[in-house]
Amino acid sequence: MSLFTAAAARLLPAVVLLAGFCACALPARAQSATNTVTAISQPSETRKLAFSSFGIVKESLVKDGDAVKEGQMLVRQDYDQERKELERLKIDAEPQSRIEAAQAELDYRRAVYKRKSERPGVYPDAEIEEAKAEMIKAEKQLVVSREEQAQAVLKYEAQKIKVEKADLISPMQGFVQHLNVGAGEAVDPQRQEGAITVVKLDPLWVEVRDLRTQQTAMLKKGDKLNVRYEDDKPDAWKQAEIIFIAPVAESGSDTQLVRLSLPNPESRAAGMHMLLQLPAKLGETVMTNQ
C-alpha cells in the first residue's frame, strides 16, 4: 500500500462522519436555534387589469412604481366615437316626452268616448264605436311608448358600461407593479399579462413554508405571531395574524404553508426575506425533532 493510499484510508472515516453531520444538520437550517423560521412577504392582492375590447390606448396616466388610490384613472382607451354615441343615447333615454304625449292622447280619447257613449241618442252607434276604437288605440300607443323608453334606457346603460370599460380604474389603493401599454399602442383583451398590474401592500402577506405539520397542528387562524425583516434590528418584531393554513401539506418535506397578515402603513416592498419568531410550544417541537 502506498503512502498516499494509507493516508486516504485513515482520513476516510473522518470524511464520512463529517458528511453525516452535515446531512443531519441541513433539514434544521430553516428553523434555527434561536427559534425562528424564514418567511417571505407578498402583496396581499395582485390585480391584472385588461381592456374588454380591442382598441388604441389614448393615454397612460401612471407609470411603474406609482402609488394609486382606489377609483383612480390609470389608462384610457381611445373611445371618442363611443362617447358621442353615449351622449346621443342619453338624449333618447332621459326625456319622458313621448310617454307624456301618449298619456295625454289617451286621456283625450277616453274623455271623447265617455261623452259620446253616455249620449247614445245624440251620437250614432258608428261614431261611438269609432271613439272606442281610438281610445283602445291610444292605450296601446302608451304601452308602446313605455316599451320604447325602456329599450332606450337599456341601450344607454349598455353603452355606458362599454365606455366605462374603456377606462381602466384602480380597484384598490396600492402601487403600479407594471404598465404594459403606452399611448398609441393597440390593446388586446386576451393579452395574458393584461394592460397594467396593481398590487396592494397594506397589509402584506407573510408566507411561511418551513413549518412542520406537527407545528402547524398547534396553530389556528387568528393566532398572532411576531415577525420581522431579516435586515432589521434583532428586536424589531411586529405582530402579524394568521389568516390561512394550507389544507394540504407537502408530504415530501412534511411541511405546511402558513400565511399571516402584517399591517404595512409605511408601504415596505413585498418579496422581502423575513423571520417568524416561534412560540415556545413550537420551538420545543423543533428541539424535540432535532
Residue frames as qw, qx, qy, qz and C-alpha x, y, z in Angstrom:
[[0.000, 0.889, 0.458, 0.000, 0.00, 0.00, 0.00],
 [0.410, 0.488, -0.026, 0.770, 1.43, 3.39, -0.98],
 [0.216, -0.181, -0.449, 0.848, 1.90, 6.25, 1.47],
 [0.292, -0.058, -0.171, -0.939, -0.94, 8.24, -0.26],
 [0.594, -0.253, -0.659, -0.386, -3.34, 5.29, -0.11],
 [0.487, -0.274, -0.701, 0.443, -2.64, 4.72, 3.58],
 [0.032, -0.116, -0.259, 0.958, -3.26, 8.40, 4.39],
 [0.436, -0.127, -0.382, -0.805, -6.51, 8.38, 2.44],
 [0.592, -0.282, -0.751, -0.080, -7.66, 5.30, 4.31],
 [0.329, -0.264, -0.590, 0.688, -7.01, 6.99, 7.64],
 [0.120, 0.102, 0.044, -0.987, -8.96, 10.14, 6.56],
 [0.314, -0.238, -0.729, -0.560, -11.97, 8.29, 5.12],
 [0.326, -0.520, -0.762, 0.207, -13.81, 7.70, 8.47],
 [0.141, -0.439, -0.257, 0.849, -13.46, 11.38, 9.37],
 [0.151, 0.056, -0.438, -0.884, -14.87, 12.48, 5.98],
 [0.345, -0.363, -0.811, -0.301, -17.83, 10.09, 6.30],
 [0.294, -0.521, -0.628, 0.498, -18.53, 11.36, 9.83],
 [0.037, -0.331, -0.008, 0.943, -18.41, 14.99, 8.68],
 [0.243, -0.096, -0.621, -0.739, -20.75, 14.30, 5.74],
 [0.350, -0.457, -0.818, -0.021, -23.21, 12.57, 8.01],
 [0.206, -0.482, -0.433, 0.733, -23.17, 15.51, 10.39],
 [0.090, 0.191, -0.248, -0.946, -23.89, 17.98, 7.55],
 [0.300, -0.235, -0.770, -0.512, -26.70, 15.83, 6.17],
 [0.320, -0.532, -0.747, 0.239, -28.37, 15.72, 9.57],
 [0.167, -0.447, -0.249, 0.843, -27.99, 19.45, 10.10],
 [0.018, 0.090, 0.492, 0.866, -29.46, 20.56, 6.74],
 [0.232, -0.570, -0.722, -0.316, -33.18, 19.89, 7.45],
 [0.373, -0.714, -0.455, 0.381, -32.99, 22.06, 10.58],
 [0.388, 0.058, 0.115, 0.912, -31.43, 25.01, 8.74],
 [0.127, -0.566, -0.402, -0.709, -34.73, 26.83, 8.18],
 [0.594, -0.744, -0.188, -0.240, -35.55, 26.65, 11.89],
 [0.391, 0.551, -0.515, 0.527, -32.57, 27.96, 13.80],
 [0.496, -0.212, -0.693, 0.478, -31.50, 27.52, 17.40],
 [0.030, 0.033, 0.257, -0.965, -32.96, 30.98, 18.10],
 [0.247, 0.480, 0.800, -0.262, -36.46, 29.57, 17.46],
 [0.337, 0.600, -0.071, -0.722, -37.08, 31.45, 14.22],
 [0.622, 0.282, 0.688, 0.245, -38.17, 30.28, 10.79],
 [0.129, -0.177, 0.379, 0.899, -37.70, 32.02, 7.44],
 [0.361, 0.674, 0.607, -0.216, -40.59, 33.66, 5.58],
 [0.262, 0.140, 0.423, 0.856, -41.28, 35.84, 2.51],
 [0.237, 0.519, 0.353, -0.742, -43.52, 38.90, 2.29],
 [0.220, 0.314, 0.757, 0.530, -46.04, 39.02, -0.56],
 [0.266, -0.134, -0.116, -0.947, -48.64, 41.56, -1.80],
 [0.364, 0.188, 0.763, -0.500, -51.99, 40.92, -0.16],
 [0.618, 0.607, 0.454, -0.210, -53.65, 41.44, -3.54],
 [0.218, -0.305, 0.570, 0.731, -52.46, 41.48, -7.15],
 [0.555, 0.623, 0.457, -0.307, -54.78, 42.61, -9.94],
 [0.304, -0.068, 0.605, 0.733, -54.03, 42.35, -13.65],
 [0.380, 0.637, 0.336, -0.581, -56.33, 44.82, -15.39],
 [0.302, 0.047, 0.716, 0.627, -57.24, 44.44, -19.06],
 [0.379, 0.227, -0.125, -0.889, -59.50, 46.20, -21.56],
 [0.639, 0.227, 0.663, -0.317, -62.70, 44.42, -22.53],
 [0.714, 0.638, 0.287, -0.008, -62.32, 45.09, -26.26],
 [0.668, 0.134, 0.231, 0.694, -59.72, 45.79, -28.92],
 [0.079, 0.978, 0.188, 0.039, -58.69, 49.39, -29.42],
 [0.529, 0.488, -0.206, 0.664, -55.94, 52.00, -29.18],
 [0.490, -0.534, -0.408, 0.555, -54.57, 53.45, -25.94],
 [0.124, 0.913, 0.183, 0.344, -55.31, 57.17, -25.74],
 [0.050, 0.746, -0.433, 0.503, -53.19, 57.92, -22.67],
 [0.736, -0.232, -0.562, 0.298, -51.43, 56.27, -19.74],
 [0.240, -0.863, 0.004, -0.445, -51.81, 58.36, -16.60],
 [0.684, -0.654, 0.320, -0.027, -49.40, 56.40, -14.37],
 [0.521, 0.587, -0.617, 0.048, -46.02, 54.69, -14.59],
 [0.795, -0.094, -0.570, 0.186, -44.32, 51.74, -12.89],
 [0.456, -0.069, -0.541, 0.704, -43.99, 52.21, -9.14],
 [0.198, -0.376, -0.021, -0.905, -46.62, 54.95, -8.81],
 [0.085, 0.234, 0.806, -0.537, -48.84, 54.92, -5.74],
 [0.275, -0.275, -0.540, -0.747, -52.52, 54.84, -6.74],
 [0.360, 0.014, 0.555, -0.750, -55.81, 55.30, -4.93],
 [0.298, 0.362, 0.883, -0.018, -58.98, 53.26, -5.26],
 [0.342, 0.805, 0.454, -0.172, -61.03, 54.63, -8.16],
 [0.106, -0.722, 0.315, 0.607, -58.08, 56.45, -9.76],
 [0.757, 0.633, -0.012, -0.161, -57.90, 56.56, -13.55],
 [0.667, -0.411, 0.502, 0.365, -54.92, 54.55, -14.82],
 [0.226, -0.110, 0.691, 0.678, -55.17, 54.07, -18.59],
 [0.510, 0.537, 0.274, -0.613, -57.69, 55.39, -21.14],
 [0.502, 0.209, 0.732, 0.411, -58.66, 53.83, -24.44],
 [0.095, 0.162, -0.290, -0.938, -59.47, 55.99, -27.48],
 [0.094, 0.459, 0.883, -0.014, -63.26, 55.81, -27.36],
 [0.083, 0.240, 0.034, -0.967, -64.30, 59.27, -28.57],
 [0.394, -0.078, -0.590, -0.701, -66.87, 57.97, -31.06],
 [0.434, -0.347, -0.830, 0.049, -68.36, 55.63, -28.49],
 [0.157, -0.359, -0.483, 0.783, -68.66, 58.51, -26.02],
 [0.246, 0.115, -0.218, -0.937, -70.53, 60.60, -28.60],
 [0.473, -0.208, -0.757, -0.399, -72.88, 57.68, -29.17],
 [0.328, -0.353, -0.747, 0.458, -73.40, 57.53, -25.41],
 [0.058, 0.256, 0.185, -0.947, -74.44, 61.20, -25.40],
 [0.399, -0.021, -0.504, -0.766, -76.95, 60.56, -28.21],
 [0.490, -0.276, -0.823, -0.081, -78.46, 57.57, -26.41],
 [0.190, -0.283, -0.590, 0.732, -78.71, 59.60, -23.22],
 [0.258, 0.109, -0.094, -0.955, -80.88, 62.13, -25.05],
 [0.548, -0.123, -0.654, -0.507, -83.21, 59.31, -26.14],
 [0.502, -0.223, -0.808, 0.215, -83.31, 57.68, -22.72],
 [0.164, -0.152, -0.518, 0.826, -83.85, 60.59, -20.35],
 [0.330, -0.023, -0.047, -0.942, -86.87, 62.58, -21.65],
 [0.259, 0.286, 0.882, -0.270, -90.37, 61.36, -20.77],
 [0.310, 0.342, -0.105, -0.881, -91.99, 63.46, -23.51],
 [0.381, 0.036, -0.780, -0.495, -93.10, 60.51, -25.64],
 [0.232, -0.315, -0.892, 0.226, -94.79, 58.81, -22.70],
 [0.066, 0.420, 0.396, -0.814, -96.34, 62.09, -21.57],
 [0.337, 0.236, -0.374, -0.831, -97.68, 62.75, -25.08],
 [0.373, -0.110, -0.880, -0.272, -99.12, 59.24, -25.32],
 [0.138, -0.373, -0.776, 0.490, -100.75, 59.65, -21.90],
 [0.193, 0.373, 0.117, -0.900, -102.29, 62.97, -22.93],
 [0.390, 0.105, -0.629, -0.664, -103.66, 61.42, -26.12],
 [0.313, -0.234, -0.920, 0.037, -105.17, 58.56, -24.12],
 [0.001, 0.391, 0.566, -0.726, -106.80, 60.94, -21.64],
 [0.312, 0.291, -0.186, -0.885, -108.35, 62.86, -24.53],
 [0.421, 0.008, -0.781, -0.461, -109.67, 59.71, -26.26],
 [0.204, -0.295, -0.877, 0.320, -111.14, 58.42, -23.02],
 [0.139, 0.392, 0.335, -0.845, -112.97, 61.72, -22.50],
 [0.386, 0.210, -0.447, -0.779, -114.33, 61.66, -26.06],
 [0.380, -0.113, -0.898, -0.191, -115.54, 58.08, -25.72],
 [0.093, -0.338, -0.752, 0.558, -117.14, 58.77, -22.37],
 [0.247, 0.344, 0.093, -0.901, -119.01, 61.82, -23.67],
 [0.471, 0.167, -0.553, -0.666, -120.33, 60.01, -26.74],
 [0.353, -0.100, -0.930, -0.017, -121.12, 56.69, -25.08],
 [0.002, -0.327, -0.685, 0.651, -123.18, 58.38, -22.37],
 [0.407, 0.498, 0.131, -0.754, -125.40, 60.05, -25.02],
 [0.388, 0.069, 0.856, 0.335, -126.33, 57.27, -27.44],
 [0.355, 0.735, 0.571, -0.088, -129.34, 59.15, -28.73],
 [0.087, 0.910, -0.114, -0.388, -127.23, 62.11, -29.76],
 [0.029, 0.618, -0.706, -0.344, -124.31, 60.26, -31.37],
 [0.859, 0.232, -0.314, -0.332, -124.72, 57.44, -33.89],
 [0.926, -0.306, 0.219, 0.037, -123.54, 53.97, -32.86],
 [0.815, 0.412, -0.016, 0.407, -120.84, 54.05, -35.52],
 [0.141, 0.800, -0.245, 0.529, -119.38, 57.24, -34.11],
 [0.661, -0.637, 0.300, -0.261, -119.41, 55.81, -30.59],
 [0.971, -0.018, 0.155, 0.181, -117.64, 52.66, -31.83],
 [0.593, 0.628, -0.117, 0.489, -115.08, 54.79, -33.61],
 [0.211, -0.812, 0.306, -0.451, -114.43, 56.76, -30.42],
 [0.868, -0.405, 0.272, -0.089, -113.96, 53.48, -28.54],
 [0.901, 0.279, 0.047, 0.329, -111.51, 52.20, -31.15],
 [0.302, 0.767, -0.215, 0.524, -109.50, 55.42, -30.92],
 [0.531, -0.715, 0.317, -0.326, -109.37, 55.06, -27.13],
 [0.958, -0.155, 0.220, 0.095, -108.08, 51.48, -27.38],
 [0.710, 0.550, -0.048, 0.436, -105.52, 52.58, -29.95],
 [0.030, -0.832, 0.286, -0.475, -104.31, 55.31, -27.57],
 [0.786, -0.523, 0.292, -0.151, -103.99, 52.75, -24.75],
 [0.940, 0.138, 0.137, 0.282, -101.82, 50.53, -26.97],
 [0.450, 0.740, -0.125, 0.483, -99.74, 53.52, -28.03],
 [0.379, -0.807, 0.319, -0.322, -98.99, 54.35, -24.39],
 [0.917, -0.266, 0.288, 0.073, -97.76, 50.78, -23.82],
 [0.791, 0.449, 0.068, 0.409, -95.55, 51.02, -26.93],
 [0.117, 0.868, -0.197, 0.441, -94.14, 54.37, -25.77],
 [0.625, -0.672, 0.357, -0.173, -93.23, 52.92, -22.39],
 [0.942, -0.004, 0.259, 0.213, -91.56, 49.91, -24.00],
 [0.592, 0.671, -0.017, 0.446, -89.59, 52.13, -26.37],
 [0.189, -0.871, 0.283, -0.353, -88.50, 54.26, -23.44],
 [0.824, -0.450, 0.343, -0.018, -87.37, 51.17, -21.53],
 [0.879, 0.287, 0.172, 0.339, -85.40, 49.96, -24.57],
 [0.303, 0.837, -0.131, 0.436, -83.77, 53.37, -24.92],
 [0.483, -0.769, 0.353, -0.224, -82.68, 53.22, -21.26],
 [0.925, -0.164, 0.315, 0.133, -81.25, 49.72, -21.73],
 [0.717, 0.561, 0.055, 0.409, -79.29, 50.81, -24.81],
 [0.003, 0.886, -0.239, 0.398, -77.93, 53.79, -22.91],
 [0.697, -0.603, 0.370, -0.117, -76.90, 51.66, -19.93],
 [0.935, 0.101, 0.230, 0.250, -75.20, 49.10, -22.20],
 [0.519, 0.711, -0.052, 0.472, -73.28, 51.84, -24.00],
 [0.302, -0.862, 0.263, -0.311, -72.37, 53.43, -20.67],
 [0.862, -0.376, 0.332, 0.075, -70.84, 50.15, -19.44],
 [0.827, 0.392, 0.151, 0.374, -68.94, 49.80, -22.70],
 [0.237, 0.839, -0.141, 0.468, -67.50, 53.30, -22.40],
 [0.549, -0.756, 0.294, -0.202, -66.66, 52.86, -18.72],
 [0.923, -0.160, 0.287, 0.199, -64.68, 49.72, -19.54],
 [0.630, 0.661, -0.025, 0.408, -62.61, 51.78, -21.95],
 [0.056, -0.784, 0.398, -0.474, -61.06, 53.38, -18.86],
 [0.732, -0.098, -0.617, 0.272, -59.00, 51.22, -16.53],
 [0.370, -0.755, 0.139, -0.524, -59.70, 52.27, -12.94],
 [0.222, 0.315, -0.827, 0.409, -57.68, 51.12, -9.94],
 [0.657, -0.434, -0.538, -0.301, -59.84, 48.73, -7.87],
 [0.735, -0.574, -0.260, 0.250, -57.81, 49.40, -4.72],
 [0.101, -0.946, 0.307, -0.026, -55.21, 51.55, -3.06],
 [0.906, -0.165, 0.263, 0.286, -51.76, 50.26, -3.91],
 [0.166, -0.673, 0.466, 0.550, -48.91, 50.56, -6.38],
 [0.765, 0.570, -0.168, -0.248, -48.41, 50.04, -10.10],
 [0.763, -0.335, 0.500, 0.238, -46.20, 46.98, -10.42],
 [0.367, -0.115, 0.642, 0.663, -46.00, 47.05, -14.20],
 [0.480, 0.645, 0.124, -0.582, -47.55, 49.07, -17.04],
 [0.614, 0.031, 0.712, 0.338, -47.67, 47.01, -20.22],
 [0.401, 0.671, 0.512, 0.356, -49.16, 49.55, -22.66],
 [0.238, -0.378, -0.019, 0.894, -48.46, 53.09, -23.78],
 [0.386, 0.669, 0.172, -0.611, -50.24, 55.84, -25.69],
 [0.453, 0.582, -0.446, -0.507, -50.89, 54.90, -29.31],
 [0.024, -0.233, 0.970, 0.067, -50.44, 51.16, -28.77],
 [0.667, -0.132, -0.497, -0.539, -53.04, 48.62, -29.80],
 [0.395, -0.294, 0.711, -0.503, -54.61, 46.67, -26.94],
 [0.550, -0.009, -0.780, -0.298, -55.67, 43.04, -26.97],
 [0.656, -0.459, 0.176, -0.573, -58.22, 41.99, -24.31],
 [0.989, -0.078, -0.121, -0.030, -56.81, 38.45, -24.46],
 [0.382, 0.640, -0.522, 0.414, -53.27, 39.57, -23.64],
 [0.749, -0.272, -0.576, 0.181, -52.15, 37.30, -20.81],
 [0.445, -0.118, -0.402, 0.792, -50.30, 39.93, -18.78],
 [0.037, -0.843, -0.502, 0.189, -53.12, 42.45, -19.14],
 [0.298, 0.827, 0.069, 0.471, -52.62, 46.17, -19.64],
 [0.014, -0.653, 0.439, -0.617, -51.47, 47.04, -16.13],
 [0.686, -0.269, -0.651, 0.182, -50.77, 45.24, -12.85],
 [0.252, -0.683, 0.218, -0.650, -51.62, 46.84, -9.50],
 [0.606, -0.105, -0.731, 0.296, -50.55, 45.40, -6.14],
 [0.487, -0.776, -0.062, -0.396, -51.79, 46.05, -2.62],
 [0.523, 0.318, -0.607, 0.507, -49.06, 46.29, 0.04],
 [0.118, -0.154, 0.591, -0.783, -51.06, 47.19, 3.13],
 [0.655, -0.590, 0.472, 0.010, -51.50, 44.75, 4.61],
 [0.315, 0.515, -0.775, -0.188, -48.70, 42.48, 3.44],
 [0.971, -0.136, -0.071, -0.181, -48.97, 38.72, 3.44],
 [0.121, -0.648, 0.748, -0.078, -46.16, 36.85, 5.16],
 [0.930, 0.115, -0.247, -0.247, -45.81, 33.30, 3.84],
 [0.349, -0.562, 0.737, -0.136, -44.07, 30.66, 5.94],
 [0.823, 0.275, -0.383, -0.317, -43.31, 27.41, 4.15],
 [0.455, 0.368, -0.769, 0.256, -40.93, 25.61, 6.54],
 [0.513, -0.325, 0.510, -0.609, -43.18, 24.82, 9.49],
 [0.098, 0.046, -0.993, -0.051, -43.56, 21.12, 10.18],
 [0.497, -0.384, -0.570, -0.530, -47.04, 19.65, 10.20],
 [0.550, -0.402, -0.642, 0.353, -46.62, 18.86, 13.90],
 [0.201, -0.199, -0.223, 0.933, -46.11, 22.58, 14.47],
 [0.257, -0.154, -0.342, -0.891, -48.97, 23.84, 12.29],
 [0.486, -0.419, -0.754, -0.141, -51.29, 21.48, 14.17],
 [0.377, -0.449, -0.513, 0.627, -50.71, 23.74, 17.19],
 [0.019, -0.171, 0.073, 0.982, -51.74, 26.88, 15.27],
 [0.236, 0.631, 0.739, -0.009, -55.09, 28.25, 14.16],
 [0.177, 0.599, 0.312, 0.716, -56.47, 31.18, 12.19],
 [0.342, -0.871, -0.161, -0.315, -56.48, 34.34, 14.28],
 [0.775, -0.447, -0.062, 0.442, -53.32, 33.48, 16.22],
 [0.170, 0.969, -0.156, 0.085, -50.85, 36.36, 16.43],
 [0.878, -0.137, 0.060, 0.454, -47.13, 35.76, 15.94],
 [0.173, -0.859, 0.199, 0.440, -44.06, 38.01, 15.83],
 [0.782, 0.414, 0.253, 0.392, -42.29, 38.62, 12.53],
 [0.132, -0.858, 0.171, 0.466, -39.50, 40.95, 11.38],
 [0.665, 0.715, -0.213, -0.007, -37.44, 41.66, 8.30],
 [0.913, -0.050, -0.106, 0.390, -34.12, 39.80, 8.19],
 [0.478, 0.418, -0.099, 0.766, -32.23, 43.09, 7.76],
 [0.340, -0.798, -0.062, -0.494, -33.99, 44.86, 10.64],
 [0.091, -0.540, 0.664, -0.509, -32.65, 45.11, 14.17],
 [0.294, -0.022, -0.950, 0.100, -32.97, 41.90, 16.24],
 [0.044, 0.343, 0.723, -0.599, -35.65, 43.45, 18.45],
 [0.287, 0.203, -0.186, -0.917, -37.74, 44.98, 15.61],
 [0.082, 0.249, 0.963, 0.068, -40.54, 42.44, 15.86],
 [0.419, 0.005, -0.115, -0.901, -44.01, 43.21, 14.51],
 [0.467, 0.123, 0.800, -0.357, -47.20, 41.34, 15.24],
 [0.380, 0.146, -0.610, -0.680, -48.91, 39.50, 12.37],
 [0.678, 0.024, 0.488, -0.549, -52.13, 37.45, 12.35],
 [0.228, -0.029, 0.931, 0.283, -52.57, 34.00, 10.84],
 [0.548, 0.337, 0.027, -0.765, -55.19, 34.19, 8.07],
 [0.856, 0.317, -0.266, -0.310, -54.59, 30.90, 6.26],
 [0.449, -0.418, 0.789, 0.027, -53.19, 27.44, 6.91],
 [0.427, 0.298, -0.679, -0.517, -52.88, 25.27, 3.81],
 [0.855, -0.104, 0.225, -0.456, -55.37, 22.39, 3.89],
 [0.965, 0.225, -0.082, 0.102, -52.85, 20.14, 2.09],
 [0.490, -0.741, 0.391, 0.242, -49.33, 19.58, 3.45],
 [0.497, 0.656, -0.553, -0.129, -46.17, 18.91, 1.44],
 [0.971, -0.222, 0.035, -0.083, -45.70, 15.19, 2.02],
 [0.784, 0.390, -0.269, 0.400, -42.09, 15.14, 0.83],
 [0.258, 0.447, -0.413, 0.750, -40.88, 17.71, 3.37],
 [0.413, -0.519, -0.711, 0.234, -43.64, 17.23, 5.97],
 [0.120, -0.190, -0.175, 0.959, -44.25, 20.99, 5.93],
 [0.092, 0.714, 0.691, 0.063, -47.38, 23.11, 5.64],
 [0.196, 0.409, 0.132, 0.881, -47.85, 26.65, 4.32],
 [0.219, -0.706, -0.538, 0.405, -48.98, 29.28, 6.83],
 [0.231, 0.528, 0.229, 0.784, -49.94, 32.80, 5.72],
 [0.282, -0.584, -0.473, 0.596, -50.09, 35.80, 8.04],
 [0.173, 0.849, 0.293, 0.405, -51.40, 39.33, 7.55],
 [0.537, -0.319, -0.193, 0.757, -49.00, 42.12, 8.53],
 [0.103, 0.954, 0.231, -0.163, -50.02, 45.81, 8.68],
 [0.639, 0.034, 0.239, 0.730, -47.73, 47.82, 6.42],
 [0.092, 0.931, 0.289, -0.203, -48.63, 51.53, 6.69],
 [0.214, -0.733, 0.373, 0.527, -45.10, 52.50, 5.62],
 [0.780, 0.585, -0.018, -0.221, -45.59, 50.56, 2.34],
 [0.319, -0.559, 0.727, 0.237, -42.42, 48.50, 2.55],
 [0.502, 0.378, -0.608, -0.486, -41.80, 46.42, -0.56],
 [0.940, -0.065, 0.219, -0.254, -43.09, 42.88, -0.94],
 [0.860, 0.410, -0.273, 0.136, -40.79, 39.97, -1.75],
 [0.008, -0.729, 0.556, -0.400, -38.55, 40.64, 1.27],
 [0.630, -0.019, -0.748, 0.208, -36.99, 37.90, 3.42],
 [0.466, -0.609, 0.164, -0.620, -38.44, 37.80, 6.92],
 [0.256, 0.116, -0.897, 0.340, -38.18, 35.81, 10.13],
 [0.658, -0.491, -0.294, -0.489, -41.03, 34.34, 12.15],
 [0.097, -0.420, 0.730, -0.531, -40.46, 34.02, 15.87],
 [0.571, -0.192, -0.777, -0.186, -41.71, 30.62, 17.00],
 [0.611, -0.602, 0.115, -0.501, -43.81, 30.50, 20.16],
 [0.299, -0.519, 0.768, -0.226, -42.31, 28.39, 22.96],
 [0.808, 0.056, 0.527, -0.258, -44.52, 25.40, 22.22],
 [0.797, 0.601, -0.046, -0.046, -43.44, 25.33, 18.56],
 [0.176, 0.770, -0.593, 0.153, -39.79, 25.85, 19.46],
 [0.555, -0.361, 0.710, -0.240, -39.90, 22.90, 21.84],
 [0.891, 0.326, 0.275, -0.158, -41.28, 20.79, 19.00],
 [0.550, 0.755, -0.352, 0.057, -38.27, 21.73, 16.85],
 [0.126, -0.644, 0.714, -0.245, -35.81, 20.81, 19.59],
 [0.768, -0.095, 0.574, -0.268, -37.59, 17.50, 20.20],
 [0.858, 0.500, 0.092, -0.075, -37.45, 16.59, 16.49],
 [0.368, 0.773, -0.495, 0.146, -33.78, 17.54, 16.36]]
